[in-house]
Amino acid sequence: MKQTYDFVIIGGGPGGTPAAMALASSGKQVLLVEKGQGLGGTCLFEGCIPSKILRESARRLVEIREAADFGLQLENQALQIDWNAIQQRKQNILTKRSMGAQQKLKQIPNLELVMGTASFIDDKQIKITPHAGDSQTISFDKAIIATGSTPTRPPIEGIDLPNVLDSEQILSIDHLPEKMVIIGAGPIGIELAQIFHTFGCEVSILEAGAHILAPVDQELAEQLKQQMMDEGIAITTNCKIKQISETTNELSVSYQTDAGESLEESAEIVLLVTGRHPNTDGLGLENTQVEFNPQGIQVNAQLQTSENTVYAVGDVIGQPMFAHWATAQGLALAKNLMGMNVPMPDKQTNSAVIFSQPEIGMVGLTETQATQAGIDYSVARYDFAQDARSQISGRASGVLKILFETQGHKIIGVHALTEGADDLMGEAALAVKTGIPLEALAGSIHPHPTLTESFAQAARMALAKLQAGMKK
C-alpha cells in the first residue's frame, strides 16, 4: 500500500466497486478495501445472485412438472432434487463472478485492492488491516463508505436458538427442510417462501403488517398473496410474534393475531426476514464528524456526510436497499467527484423487481403514493390473460398498470405482475425517468408476440377511453 491516496473506498460491493473503478480510470489513485470473501458484496454472496440461482432451479423444476401441458411426456424418469448439486452450481457461479470482478480491477493500474478492514482515525487518515499482514495507517483526500447492510434480528425471545436462520444463512443450508416458518412477508421472505415451497418444503408466513409486500402496489400484492395461498403457502398477516421455543425435534413459534387469539406454528427451520440494517460498526466513525443512526449514515443531496471529506452510498445510508440503486449512486458520485456535473439518482424513478412467481416489477409512484402526493392521475391497464406471449408460455395471468397524470398524460409509475416482469422494467424505467406522455408509448411499435406489447396496448386502450369520454 502507498502512504497516500486520492480516494479510499470502503466496501467492494455494487456501490463501492463501480465508484472505485470509475475514479481510478480517470487517473486518480484509489484504494478499495473489502472485508468479505471477495468482490461483490451481499448482492453477490448472500443476496441477489445466490437467491436467483436457487430460484432458477425451482423454476426449471416447475417447467418439468408442467411438461405434459406442452405436449411433452416424460415417462420412466424419476425426478430427484440434488440439493448438493444445486448448492455447488451456486458456488461455482459466485466464484466465477467474483474472480471476474477482481480481474477487471487488475487491469486498472491506479486501483489497489486490499482484502481486510478499514477504520477512520480522523477525517484524513484511516487504519487499514489486511486479512493477512500488518495494519497500516494511510492518508486520503476523500473517502467513500459503501459497506452495505446486514439482516436485522428483532428482539424476539428465542431468536438465537439453533435453526433460527436469517436470509443469508438459509441460502447455504446443507439440506432441504421439511417445514419452515418465515417471519416477515417482504420481498425476500416472499421470494424464499416460493422457492422452498417449490422444492417440497411446507411453508408458513407470519407478517406483522396488514399486507404482504407493503411498499408494492396493493392490488398486485393481494393478487400474488391469493395465488400463493392457492398453491398451499399459509400466510397470516396482522400478527405479533411472542417467542420462539424448542420442542423435542423442532421449533415452535408463538404469535398473537390482531383478534387477540394466541396460536403456534411448528417447523424445522424458522427463517427471519424482518429487514436489514446499515453496516456502520467498526468503521471508527466516532473519530470523525460523520453523523449516523440505526437507519444509516446521514448524507446530503450530493451523498456527502457531515464530514466534508467523507461520502457514502448504498445500503449504508438507508432505504432503498437495492444493488442497482447503490451502483447508480456510486457512479453518479464518482462522476461528480471527477468534476462532472451530473444529477444524482432520484428515488421516484428507481426501478425494482420482486422475484416472486410470477414476478412483480415496479417503477415510480404507486396509486397510494400518487394519492398522498395530491396528483390527479389515471391508470392504463392490461390483462395478461389476453396476451399472446403469456398464453404461449403457459403463464396467462397478471396485470400491467401504467399511472399517468390526467392532464398532459405524463407517465409517473409502472407496475406489473407477470412472469417476465423483470424484463419489462427497463422500458418502464425509461418511460418514468423521461416522463414521456402516454401517447409516445402508444405510438411505439413493439415486436409481436412479446410481453412488451402490453405497454402500447395498455396506452392505446386508455387513450381510446379518454377520447370517448371527451366526445361525450
N, C-alpha and C positions, 0 to 999 in steps of 0.2 A: 504493500500500500504506500501511496505517496503521503506526504505530510499535509498537503493542502489540495482541496478540490473546489471546483466551481459549484457543484451540486452534490449533495448526498441524498439518495433516495432510500427510504426505509420501507421495505416490502416489495417483493418481486412477483406480485400478483397482476391481475388485469389492469390495475390502476398505475402501479409503480413502474412496471417493466416498459410499457409503451412510452411513458414520460421520459424514462432514463435513455431509451434508445433514440428518441427524437432529439433530446438535448445533446447527447454525445455526437450524434450525426451532424449537428450544427457546429461542432468544433469545441464544445465545452468539455472540461474534464469532469467526469461523472463517476461516482462510486455508488453501486447498487448493493444493498445489504438485504439478504433474505435468510430468515432463521429456520425455515422449513426444510423439507427433504429435497426440494428442487424448485425451479421457477414455475409459476402458475397459480400459486396461492390456493385459497379454499376452493375456488371455482374448479380448478383442475383436479385437485387431490381429494377433496371431501365434499364437493357440491355439484355444480352444474354438469360437469363431464361424467364423473362416475355414475351419478344417478341416471343420466340419459343412456349410458351403456347398459345398465340393468333394464331400463325401460325398453330399450330396443330388443333385448332378448325376450321380454314379456310380450312385446308387440308381435314378434315372429311366432311366438307360441300361440297367440290368438289366431294368427293367419293360418297356422297349421290346423287348428281345431275347426276353423271355418272353411277348410278347403273344399268340402263337399258342396258348399253353397255356390262354388265357382266351377262345379263340374269335375272336380279332382278327387278321385278315390284313392285313399292311402290305406291299402289293405295289407295285413300281415306285418305292420310296422308298429312296434310298441314304442310309444313316445315316452322318453325319460328326460328328466331335468338333471343335468350335470352341473350342480352348483359350483363345484370347484373349477370346472372349465369356464363358467361364466365369470368367476372372480379372476381367473388367470387372464382371460381376454381383456377384462377391465384394466388389470395392472399393466399389461403389455401396451395398451393404448396410452395410458397415463405416462408411462416411462418414455415412450416414443415422443410424445408431445413435449414433455419437459426437456428432454435432451435436444430436441429440435430448437426450442427456445434458447437454450444455452449456446448452441452452435451459431445462431444468429447474433447473439451478443458478442461472441468471439471475433466476429467479422468487423466490429466497430472498435478501432484502436483506442479511442478516448474513453471507453467504458470498461470499468473494472468491476467484477462481481466477487463479493465475499459472502460465503455461507456462514452466517453467525448472527449475532445480535448487536443492536446499537442503542446507546443511552446518552441523552444530552448531558453535557457538563454545564454548558451555558448556551447563549444564543449564537455562538460562533464555533464552538468546539463540541466534539462528540466522541464517545468511547466506543470503539469497535472491538468486539470479542468474537473471533472466528471459532467455529466448532472445533477446529484443530489449529492450535497455535496460541500465541500470547496476545493479550489485549494491547490496543494501541490507541492513542489519542490523536485525532486529526482535526484540522481546521476546515471550515467551509464558508462559502459566501451565502448560499441558500440551501435549505433542506426541504424535502417533500416527504410527508408522512403518509404512507399508503399501507397500513398494517392490517386492514380488513376487520373482520368480526369473528365472533365465536358463539356457538349455540348457548342460549340462556337456560339456566337450570333454576326454575322457580322454587320458592320456599315451601315445598310440599314435604310433609313427613314421609320418610322412606325413600326420598329421591336418590340416595346413594346406595341403595340395595343393588346386588348383582342382577344383571339382566334388565336394569333400567338404563336404556341407551339414548343417546342423542342422535341427531340426523347425520352426523359424521360417522359415529361408531357403527350404525346399522348398515352402512354401505359395505363394510368389510366383515360382516358377521360370517362365521365359518359354516353355517348351515341354514336351511330354511326352517323357520319356526312354524309350529302348527297353528298357533294362535297368538295374535298381537293386539294390544290395546294402544291406540295412538292418542296422545293428549295434545290437542291443537289441530285445527282444520284450516290452516293457512296453506299457501301454495306448496310448501314442502310436504306437509302432512298429507294433503290430498294426493299428490304425485306418488309418494311412497305407499300409501294405502292401496292404490290401484295396482302398483307394481307387485307387491307381495300377495295381494288377493289373486292376481292372475296366476301366480306361481303355486296357488293352492293353500295359502295361509288364510285362516279365518280372521277377519279384521273388524274391529270396533273403533269408532272415532268418538272422542269426547271433546266438546268445544264449549268454552265459557261464554262466547258471544251468541248473539241471536241468529247469526248466519255463518255459513262456511265462506271462506274467501272474502272476508269483509271489504277489502278495497275494490273488489271486482263488481262490474255491473250486476245488480241483484237478480235481474231476470235470468241472465246466463248462469249465475251461480246456483240458483234454485233448480234450473233445468238439469245441471250437472249433478246436483245432490240427489234428485229423484232418480236419475239413471243409475248412480252408484248404489242407492238403496235397492233398486230393482235387481241389480246384479248380485246382491247379497251382502253388501257392506253396511254394517249398522252405524248410524250417525245420530248422536244425541247432542243437541245444542242447549244453550242456557243452563249449563250445569257447572257446579263448583267442585273441584277435586278436593277431597278432605285428607286422604292419606293413601300411601302405597304400602302394603304389608306382604310378608312372606307366608305362604302356606306350605304344605308338605312338598309339593312338586312344582309349584308355580307362584305367580304374584297375584295379588288381589288389589284392585283399585276401587276405593270407596269414594262415592260422589253424591252430591245432592242436587236434585232438579230444581227448577225455578218454582215448582209447586210445593217444594219442601220435602219431597219424598227422598229417602236415603236408599241408595242402591249400590251394588257392587258388580264389577266386571273382573273376571279372572283371565289370565293369559300367561304364556311362557315368557313373552317379551313385552315390556312397556316402553314405548317409543315417545320421547319428549320432543315436540316440535312447537315450542312456545315462543319463537322469535330468536333474535340474535342481538348481541351487544358489542359495541366497538372495542377493539383491542388497543388499550392505552397503557396497560400495566407494563412496568419495566422500561418505559421509554425515557424516564428521567424528566418528564415534563415539569415536575415541580422545581427543577433548576432553571426554568425559563419563565417567560411571561405568558405562555400558551394557556388559554382558558379551555377547560374541558369539564364535562359532567358525565353521568351514566349514559346520556343519549349521544355522546360523542364529542369530538373536538370542535370548538366554535370557530367558524371561518366567516369572512365577509364575501361579497359577491364575486371577488376575484380569487377566492379559495385561499386567502391569506389569513393566518391566525393572528391573534393579538400580539404575537412576536413577529416583527416585520421581516425577519429573515427565514421564517418557517411557514410552510404551506401544508395543506392536507387535502387528500382526495379519497373518494370511495366510501366504503362501509364505515371507516373510522370517523367520518363526520356525520353519520346517521343516515336516515332514510332519504331516497330509496336505496335499498341494498341489492344492486344488480351488477354483475360483472361488466356488462356493456356500458352501464352508466359510469362506472369507475374509469373505464377506458376513455370514454368521451371526455370526462373531466380531466384525466391525466394528459391527454393530447392537447386539449384546449389550453390548459395551464402551461404546458411546455412551450407552446407557440407564443403565448403572451410573455413568458419569461425570456423568450428569444427576441422580443421586441415587436412581434406581430400583434396587431390589434384585432383579435378575433372574439366573437361573442362566446360566453360561457354556456354550457348546456342548460336548457330550460326544462324543468320538471314537467311542465304541462305538455311538452312534446315528446317526452320519453316513451318508449315502447316497452312492452313486456309480454311474456308468454307464460301461462300456467301449463306445464306439461302433463296435464291430465289426459284422460282418454274419453271423449275427444278433447282436444286442446282448447284453451281459451287464449285469445290474443287481444291485446288492448293497447290503445294509444290515445292520449289526450283525455278529455273530460268524460266522466260518466254522466248519466242523466241526473243523478243525485247531486254531483258537483256542479253541473250546469245550473240546476235549480237554485242551489245555495249561492251561486255567483250572480243570480238575478239575470241570467241570459235567456232571451226569448229564442228558443230553439225548436227544431223539428227533427224527426227521425226517419231516415230511409231504411227500409228493412228488406231482407232477402231470406227466404226459407230454403235451406239447403236440401230439404226433402224433394224439391223440384229440380235440383241441379244435376245435370248430366254426369259430370265428373264424380260427384258424390254417389250417384246411383251405380255407376260403373265399379267404383271401389268398394261398394257394399257398406258405405257409411253415410247413407242418405238421411241425415238428421242434423239439427242445429240451426243457428240463425246468425246473420250478419246485421249489425246495427251501425248506421253512419249518422252521427249527430252533426247538424249544421245550423247555423244561425238563420232564423226565419227571414230576416232582412239581409239581402246580399248573398245568402246561401254559402257562406264560408264554412268549410269543414272544420269542426272543433274536436271531434272524437270518433274513433272507430273501435268496435268491439265485436268479436267473432267467437262463436262456439261451434267448432267443427274439426274433424281430423284433418290436419293440414293448415290450421290457423297460424302456425308458426311461420309458414312460408308466405302468408298473406300480409304479415305485419310490416314488411319492407315498404310496400306500396302505401300501406296505411300510414306509416310514419312519415313518408314523404308528403302525403296529402295534408296531414295535420301540421307538419313543420312549415310548409309553404303557404298554408291557409288558402288553398285553391278553392274556387267555388264548386258546387255540386255539378254545374254544367260542364266543367272541364273533365270531371270524372265520367260523366255520362257520354261525353263525346270521344273518349279514348277507346281505341279498338283493342280488345283483349282476345287472345287466342282461344279457340274452341276445340275440344272441351277441356276447360281448366277451371279450377276454383276461383281464379282471379276474375273471371267473367262476372262474379257476384257483385263486384264493385260497380261496374257500369249498369248492370241490371237493376240494382237497388236504386242507383241515382236516377235512372230513366223513369222507373215507376214512381218515385217520389215527385219528380218534376211534373209528370203527367197528372198526378193528383192535384198538385198545386195549380197547374194551368186549368184543370177542370173546375177547381174551386173559384178561380178568378173569373172564369166565364159565367159562372152562376151569379 
